[in-house]
């Protein structure tokens, strides 16, 4: 009997890579046309980011996706975020939640698996998909959420440090007193926000 590998089957990896390449092509087309391509294909854009083909329901926040995308691209090129933003491998499986084999909740976290009132990661990058009034992501479990950073957060300690996240800790650092981060308040300070 052969040992089962923890690595996903090759066909799944090809499917995930193809999905990301189609997304990158579409976003490149949208940004290359200065947003006009994304505007004309609104249902596709809102499906990717909101999980909803009804683009008219998301017009208010979706119109900020293009300036946000240019800003994020600029951050990546400058290395402002440590290089992990959009650094998900093409063939990585989609996730809707953090990998519990790597991370666990901080002992002081009082909101269970939810983020509670914390929107620090979304606020720091001024994500237009965040509903600031409700403190919730409008694109929860959308394609972008699952295939990129949101659904798999955190995957590296430097992500926790970058966002000053007080929810997660890596299991291999949980017993190391020096590995625990101080618990900041739930609201980001103005100097924590990326300009």
C-alpha positions, 0 to 999 in steps of 0.5 A, a space after each residue: 500500500 502506498 503512503 498518501 501524500 499531503 500534497 493535492 493532486 496535480 489536476 487540482 493544482 493545475 485548476 487552481 493555477 489556471 483560475 489565478 492566471 485567468 484572474 490575473 489576465 482579467 485584472 491586467 485587462 481591466 487595469 490596462 484599460 484604465 478601469 474601462 474594461 472592468 466597468 464594462 464587464 461589471 458582473 465579472 468584476 463583482 463576482 470576483 470580489 463580492 461573489 455576486 454577479 449583480 454589479 449594481 448592488 456593489 457599485 458604491 464600493 466597487 468604483 474604488 477597486 481600480 484606484 485600490 488595485 493601482 495602490 496595491 500594485 505600487 505597494 508590492 513594487 515598493 516592497 512596502 508590505 514585506 512582499 507577501 501581498 498577493 504572494 500566493 503561489 499559483 498552485 496553492 489551494 483556495 482557503 476560506 479560513 486560516 490553516 489551523 495546523 499552523 496557527 491558533 487563536 491568541 489566549 487573550 482573544 475573546 471573539 472565538 473564530 470571528 474577528 469581532 470588531 477588529 478590521 485592522 488588516 482591511 483598514 490598514 490597506 484601505 480595502 474598498 470591499 470593507 463595509 466600514 459601517 458594519 465592520 464586515 467584509 462585503 466579499 467574504 468567501 468570494 473568489 478573491 477571498 478564497 484564492 488570495 490572502 484574505 481567506 488564508 490569513 495568516 500564513 507567515 509571522 510577518 503578516 501578523 506583525 505587519 497588521 499588528 494582529 492580536 487574534 492569531 499566533 503561530 503554534 511553533 511560537 506559542 510557547 516562546 514568550 518572546 514570540 508573543 506580540 503585545 496586544 494592541 487595541 482593536 482599532 488601528 492608530 492613524 500611524 498604523 495605516 498605510 498612506 
